[in-house]
Amino acid sequence: MLLTGCAHRPAPTATYDRNHDGRADLIEIYNHGQLSRVTLDDNFDGKPETIEIFRNGKLAMVEHDPDGCGAADSVDYYENGKLIKTERRTPKP
């Protein structure tokens, strides 16, 4: 784990290299001491497949990009830690 941050960027970042290849594949971003975003590269190709967004320390949204095209194929929305809606997105041609 590596924690970074500076005066013009008050949100510290924690990075993890889960497969020990020298590249971060899990990145946590904190805002005012609370987790605000987690980016996950689960297949270790250098592109994130999952982005988790937190509000007030609670999971609010998860974007899924399993094909790594850079656009979410589906988005899960949460309230009070419970899934309330899943939105499927069609890829652009």
C-alpha positions as CSV (number, residue, x, y, z in Angstrom):
1,M,0.0,0.0,0.0
2,L,1.2,3.5,-0.8
3,L,-0.5,6.6,0.6
4,T,0.0,9.8,-1.4
5,G,-1.3,13.4,-1.1
6,C,-0.2,17.0,-1.1
7,A,-1.4,20.5,-0.3
8,H,-3.2,21.2,-3.6
9,R,-4.6,17.6,-3.5
10,P,-6.1,17.1,0.0
11,A,-7.6,13.7,-0.9
12,P,-5.0,11.0,0.0
13,T,-4.8,8.0,-2.3
14,A,-4.0,4.4,-1.2
15,T,-2.8,2.1,-4.0
16,Y,-2.4,-1.6,-3.9
17,D,-0.6,-4.1,-6.2
18,R,-2.6,-7.3,-5.6
19,N,-0.8,-9.4,-8.1
20,H,2.7,-8.0,-7.4
21,D,3.5,-6.9,-11.0
22,G,4.6,-3.4,-10.0
23,R,1.3,-1.7,-11.1
24,A,-1.5,-0.5,-8.9
25,D,-4.7,-2.5,-9.5
26,L,-6.7,-1.2,-6.6
27,I,-6.8,2.5,-5.9
28,E,-8.7,4.1,-3.0
29,I,-9.3,7.8,-3.0
30,Y,-10.3,9.6,0.2
31,N,-11.9,13.0,0.6
32,H,-11.9,14.6,4.0
33,G,-10.9,11.3,5.6
34,Q,-13.7,9.3,4.1
35,L,-13.4,6.8,1.3
36,S,-14.9,8.4,-1.8
37,R,-13.8,6.2,-4.7
38,V,-12.3,2.8,-5.4
39,T,-11.0,1.8,-8.8
40,L,-10.4,-1.9,-9.5
41,D,-8.5,-3.6,-12.3
42,D,-9.6,-7.2,-11.6
43,N,-8.0,-8.8,-14.7
44,F,-4.7,-6.9,-14.2
45,D,-4.6,-5.5,-17.8
46,G,-4.0,-1.9,-16.6
47,K,-7.6,-0.8,-17.3
48,P,-10.2,-0.6,-14.5
49,E,-13.2,-2.8,-14.8
50,T,-15.0,-1.6,-11.7
51,I,-15.4,1.8,-10.1
52,E,-17.1,2.2,-6.8
53,I,-18.3,5.6,-5.7
54,F,-19.0,6.4,-2.0
55,R,-21.0,9.2,-0.5
56,N,-20.7,10.0,3.2
57,G,-18.6,6.8,3.6
58,K,-21.4,4.6,2.1
59,L,-21.4,2.8,-1.2
60,A,-23.6,4.8,-3.6
61,M,-22.8,3.6,-7.1
62,V,-20.8,0.9,-8.9
63,E,-19.8,1.2,-12.6
64,H,-19.0,-2.0,-14.4
65,D,-16.8,-2.1,-17.6
66,P,-16.0,-5.8,-18.0
67,D,-14.8,-5.5,-21.6
68,G,-12.4,-2.6,-20.7
69,C,-13.7,-0.3,-23.4
70,G,-13.6,2.7,-21.1
71,A,-17.4,3.1,-20.8
72,A,-19.6,1.4,-18.2
73,D,-21.8,-1.4,-19.5
74,S,-23.9,-1.3,-16.3
75,V,-24.3,0.9,-13.2
76,D,-25.6,-0.3,-9.8
77,Y,-27.1,2.3,-7.5
78,Y,-27.2,1.9,-3.8
79,E,-29.0,3.6,-0.9
80,N,-28.1,2.9,2.7
81,G,-25.8,0.0,1.5
82,K,-28.6,-1.7,-0.4
83,L,-28.8,-2.2,-4.2
84,I,-31.9,-0.2,-5.4
85,K,-31.4,-0.2,-9.2
86,T,-29.2,-1.6,-11.9
87,E,-29.0,0.3,-15.2
88,R,-27.7,-1.5,-18.3
89,R,-26.1,0.6,-21.0
90,T,-25.8,-0.2,-24.6
91,P,-22.5,0.3,-26.2
92,K,-22.1,3.0,-28.8
93,P,-21.3,1.8,-32.4
